[in-house]
Amino acid sequence: MRAYIDLMKLRVVELLIITTVPALFLAAKGWPPLVQTIASLVGGTLAAGAANAFNMVIEADIDKLMTRTKHRPIAAGIISKKQASRFASLIMIISLLIFWIFTTPLATLLTSLAILFYVAIYTVALKPNTNQNIVWGGIAGCLPVFIGWAAITNSLSWTAFWFFMVVFFWTPPHFWAIAIKYHDDYEAAKIPMLPVVASRKRVYIETWFHTIMMIICSVLTLTSARMPNWTFYMTAVLSIVFAEQVFKLRKGEAEYEKVAGRIFHFSILYLTLFSILLVVGQLLI
């Protein structure tokens, strides 16, 4: 049972749920209906878990080459590819049924697209072939924002779009920080993550670009949602701290990997706290 749970990579799924929750609150303009909320969180967890399980099936041989992933269930020989595929298919079907029965057709469609995009576009097409893999492949991780919004309204909005873009620009700095820390693993597996194939200067510049755009989109999200002034001040503090971490990544900075590790951890904190700000701000409007 533990091996099947590990296939779902629930620690990664947590981040997707973190962005689904504020989308539910913003779409409902307050407390979202309980049934749609539970369905979105349970269905979203199963959908993301299915995508992650399919990812492990496809990358089983690659996982064996990386220290970080060689203990995953398929790579370690605990579960076969056939068993993992059946499990992934089962929870995918259950997740889509949950969305179809308890939420809206649009939310169900977007969930299907998220799974398809992550497995076919990111895992198969982008990840092994381009250093911009996580930039465009990260779209799958942004879709929970749209899914949460659509689960309530069966539509989308500019607020949902700007929040989607926050996650879109947040994703590369977050995952490039991981790639810096596990540079040798990705190099051994011949996965062309940007920090593996590009100079530190280029990584620094592109990280800065995405960080700045993330901050801009954060402000646009607050503006579109008509959040209270204090949420702008809090977001400014979070943005300054994030920018400070990225600045330390500049060429010549000592302890490059440790700096990347701090960016990774604070990126999670940024997204979590920003999501909380959206929820609390919406409730206090």
C-alpha positions as CSV (number, residue, x, y, z in Angstrom):
1,M,0.0,0.0,0.0
2,R,2.8,2.4,0.9
3,A,4.4,1.8,-2.6
4,Y,1.2,2.7,-4.4
5,I,0.8,5.8,-2.3
6,D,4.4,6.7,-3.2
7,L,3.5,6.5,-6.9
8,M,1.2,9.4,-6.4
9,K,4.0,11.7,-5.0
10,L,1.6,13.3,-2.5
11,R,4.2,15.9,-1.4
12,V,4.1,17.3,-4.9
13,V,0.3,17.1,-5.0
14,E,0.2,19.3,-1.9
15,L,1.4,22.3,-3.9
16,L,-1.4,21.7,-6.5
17,I,-4.0,21.6,-3.7
18,I,-2.5,24.8,-2.2
19,T,-3.4,26.7,-5.5
20,T,-6.8,25.0,-5.9
21,V,-8.2,26.2,-2.5
22,P,-7.9,30.0,-3.1
23,A,-9.3,29.5,-6.6
24,L,-12.4,28.0,-5.0
25,F,-12.8,30.8,-2.5
26,L,-12.2,33.5,-5.1
27,A,-14.7,32.0,-7.5
28,A,-17.3,31.7,-4.8
29,K,-16.5,35.2,-3.5
30,G,-16.4,33.7,0.0
31,W,-16.8,30.2,1.4
32,P,-17.2,27.8,-1.5
33,P,-19.9,25.1,-1.3
34,L,-18.8,22.1,0.7
35,V,-19.6,19.4,-1.9
36,Q,-17.7,21.1,-4.7
37,T,-14.8,21.8,-2.4
38,I,-14.4,18.2,-1.2
39,A,-14.8,16.9,-4.7
40,S,-12.2,19.3,-6.1
41,L,-9.7,18.4,-3.4
42,V,-10.2,14.7,-3.5
43,G,-10.6,14.5,-7.3
44,G,-7.6,16.8,-7.8
45,T,-5.5,14.7,-5.5
46,L,-6.4,11.5,-7.4
47,A,-5.9,13.2,-10.8
48,A,-2.5,14.6,-9.9
49,G,-1.6,11.2,-8.3
50,A,-2.5,9.4,-11.5
51,A,-0.4,11.8,-13.6
52,N,2.6,11.3,-11.3
53,A,2.1,7.5,-11.4
54,F,2.1,7.5,-15.2
55,N,5.2,9.7,-15.1
56,M,7.0,7.0,-13.0
57,V,6.0,4.3,-15.4
58,I,7.4,6.3,-18.3
59,E,10.6,7.3,-16.5
60,A,11.3,4.1,-14.6
61,D,14.6,3.5,-16.4
62,I,15.6,7.1,-15.9
63,D,14.8,7.0,-12.2
64,K,17.2,4.1,-11.8
65,L,20.1,6.4,-12.9
66,M,19.4,9.2,-10.4
67,T,20.2,9.0,-6.7
68,R,17.2,11.1,-5.9
69,T,14.7,8.8,-7.6
70,K,16.3,5.3,-7.6
71,H,14.2,4.3,-4.6
72,R,10.9,5.0,-6.2
73,P,8.6,2.0,-6.3
74,I,9.0,1.0,-10.0
75,A,12.7,1.8,-10.1
76,A,13.3,-0.2,-6.9
77,G,11.3,-3.2,-8.3
78,I,8.6,-3.0,-5.6
79,I,5.8,-2.5,-8.2
80,S,5.8,-3.5,-11.9
81,K,5.0,-1.1,-14.7
82,K,1.8,-3.0,-15.4
83,Q,0.7,-2.8,-11.8
84,A,1.5,0.9,-11.7
85,S,-0.3,1.6,-15.0
86,R,-3.4,-0.2,-13.8
87,F,-3.4,1.8,-10.5
88,A,-2.9,5.1,-12.4
89,S,-5.7,4.3,-14.8
90,L,-8.0,3.4,-11.9
91,I,-7.5,6.6,-9.8
92,M,-7.6,8.7,-13.0
93,I,-11.1,7.3,-13.9
94,I,-12.3,7.8,-10.3
95,S,-11.0,11.4,-10.2
96,L,-12.8,12.3,-13.5
97,L,-16.0,10.7,-12.3
98,I,-15.8,12.7,-9.1
99,F,-15.4,15.9,-11.0
100,W,-18.2,15.0,-13.5
101,I,-20.7,14.0,-10.8
102,F,-20.0,16.7,-8.2
103,T,-18.6,19.7,-10.0
104,T,-18.9,20.9,-13.6
105,P,-18.2,19.8,-17.1
106,L,-15.5,22.4,-17.6
107,A,-13.7,21.4,-14.4
108,T,-13.8,17.7,-15.7
109,L,-12.5,18.7,-19.1
110,L,-9.6,20.8,-17.6
111,T,-8.7,17.9,-15.3
112,S,-8.5,15.6,-18.3
113,L,-6.3,18.1,-20.1
114,A,-4.0,18.5,-17.1
115,I,-3.3,14.8,-16.9
116,L,-2.8,14.5,-20.6
117,F,-0.5,17.6,-20.7
118,Y,1.6,16.4,-17.9
119,V,2.0,12.8,-19.2
120,A,2.2,13.3,-23.0
121,I,3.5,16.8,-23.5
122,Y,5.8,17.3,-20.5
123,T,7.0,13.8,-19.6
124,V,7.3,12.4,-23.1
125,A,7.9,15.4,-25.4
126,L,9.4,18.3,-23.5
127,K,11.4,17.0,-20.5
128,P,13.9,14.8,-22.4
129,N,14.3,17.2,-25.4
130,T,14.5,20.9,-24.4
131,N,16.0,23.0,-21.6
132,Q,12.7,24.9,-21.5
133,N,10.9,21.7,-20.5
134,I,9.7,23.0,-17.1
135,V,8.7,26.4,-18.5
136,W,6.0,25.0,-20.8
137,G,5.5,21.7,-19.1
138,G,4.7,23.5,-15.9
139,I,1.4,24.5,-17.5
140,A,0.0,21.2,-16.2
141,G,0.8,22.4,-12.6
142,C,-1.0,25.7,-13.2
143,L,-4.3,24.1,-14.3
144,P,-5.5,23.4,-10.8
145,V,-6.2,27.1,-10.5
146,F,-8.6,26.9,-13.5
147,I,-10.0,23.6,-12.3
148,G,-10.9,25.1,-8.9
149,W,-12.5,28.1,-10.4
150,A,-14.4,26.1,-13.0
151,A,-15.6,23.7,-10.3
152,I,-17.6,26.5,-8.8
153,T,-18.6,28.6,-11.8
154,N,-18.2,26.3,-14.9
155,S,-16.4,29.3,-16.4
156,L,-13.1,31.2,-16.1
157,S,-12.2,34.8,-15.4
158,W,-9.3,37.3,-15.5
159,T,-8.6,36.7,-11.8
160,A,-8.2,33.0,-12.5
161,F,-6.0,33.9,-15.4
162,W,-3.6,36.1,-13.4
163,F,-3.4,33.5,-10.6
164,F,-2.7,30.9,-13.2
165,M,0.2,33.1,-14.5
166,V,1.6,33.5,-10.9
167,V,2.0,29.7,-10.8
168,F,3.3,29.6,-14.4
169,F,6.2,32.0,-13.6
170,W,6.7,30.6,-10.2
171,T,7.4,27.1,-11.5
172,P,10.7,27.5,-13.3
173,P,12.6,29.1,-10.4
174,H,11.2,26.5,-8.1
175,F,12.3,23.5,-10.3
176,W,15.6,25.1,-11.5
177,A,16.6,25.3,-7.9
178,I,16.0,21.6,-7.6
179,A,18.0,21.0,-10.8
180,I,20.9,23.0,-9.4
181,K,20.9,20.9,-6.2
182,Y,20.7,17.6,-8.2
183,H,22.8,18.7,-11.1
184,D,24.8,15.5,-11.3
185,D,21.6,13.4,-11.2
186,Y,20.0,15.1,-14.2
187,E,23.3,15.1,-16.1
188,A,23.6,11.3,-15.5
189,A,20.1,10.8,-16.8
190,K,20.7,13.1,-19.7
191,I,17.7,15.3,-18.9
192,P,18.5,18.8,-20.2
193,M,17.3,20.9,-17.3
194,L,18.5,24.5,-17.8
195,P,21.0,24.5,-14.9
196,V,22.5,21.3,-16.4
197,V,23.1,22.6,-20.0
198,A,23.3,26.4,-19.6
199,S,25.8,28.7,-17.9
200,R,25.2,30.0,-14.4
201,K,24.8,33.5,-15.9
202,R,21.9,32.4,-18.1
203,V,20.2,30.5,-15.3
204,Y,20.5,33.6,-13.2
205,I,19.0,35.9,-15.8
206,E,16.1,33.6,-16.6
207,T,15.4,33.0,-13.0
208,W,15.3,36.8,-12.5
209,F,12.9,37.2,-15.4
210,H,10.4,34.6,-14.1
211,T,10.7,36.0,-10.6
212,I,9.9,39.5,-11.7
213,M,7.0,38.3,-13.8
214,M,5.7,36.2,-10.9
215,I,5.6,39.3,-8.7
216,I,3.9,41.4,-11.4
217,C,1.2,38.7,-11.8
218,S,0.8,38.4,-8.1
219,V,-0.1,42.1,-8.0
220,L,-2.4,41.8,-10.9
221,T,-4.2,38.9,-9.2
222,L,-4.7,41.0,-6.1
223,T,-5.9,43.9,-8.2
224,S,-8.3,41.8,-10.3
225,A,-9.8,40.2,-7.2
226,R,-10.0,43.6,-5.5
227,M,-8.1,42.4,-2.4
228,P,-7.7,44.7,0.6
229,N,-4.6,47.0,0.7
230,W,-2.9,44.9,3.4
231,T,-2.6,42.0,1.1
232,F,-0.5,44.1,-1.3
233,Y,1.8,45.1,1.6
234,M,2.2,41.5,2.6
235,T,2.9,40.4,-1.0
236,A,5.5,43.1,-1.3
237,V,7.3,41.7,1.7
238,L,7.2,38.1,0.3
239,S,8.4,39.4,-3.1
240,I,11.3,41.3,-1.6
241,V,12.5,38.2,0.3
242,F,12.1,36.0,-2.8
243,A,14.1,38.5,-4.8
244,E,16.8,38.6,-2.2
245,Q,17.2,34.9,-2.4
246,V,17.5,35.0,-6.2
247,F,20.0,37.8,-6.0
248,K,22.3,35.6,-4.0
249,L,22.3,33.2,-7.0
250,R,24.4,35.7,-9.0
251,K,27.6,34.5,-10.7
252,G,30.4,34.1,-8.2
253,E,28.2,33.6,-5.2
254,A,29.6,31.1,-2.8
255,E,27.7,28.0,-1.8
256,Y,25.7,28.0,-5.1
257,E,23.8,24.8,-4.2
258,K,22.9,26.0,-0.7
259,V,21.5,29.2,-2.2
260,A,19.5,27.2,-4.7
261,G,18.2,25.1,-1.8
262,R,17.0,28.2,0.0
263,I,15.2,29.4,-3.2
264,F,13.5,26.0,-3.5
265,H,12.2,26.1,0.1
266,F,11.2,29.8,0.1
267,S,9.4,29.3,-3.3
268,I,7.1,26.8,-1.5
269,L,6.6,29.3,1.3
270,Y,5.8,32.1,-1.1
271,L,3.2,30.2,-3.0
272,T,1.6,28.9,0.3
273,L,1.5,32.3,2.0
274,F,0.3,34.1,-1.2
275,S,-2.5,31.5,-1.4
276,I,-3.4,32.1,2.2
277,L,-3.5,35.8,1.6
278,L,-6.0,35.3,-1.2
279,V,-8.3,33.2,0.9
280,V,-8.2,35.5,4.0
281,G,-8.4,38.6,1.8
282,Q,-11.5,37.3,0.1
283,L,-13.2,36.4,3.4
284,L,-12.5,39.9,4.8
285,I,-13.7,41.9,1.8
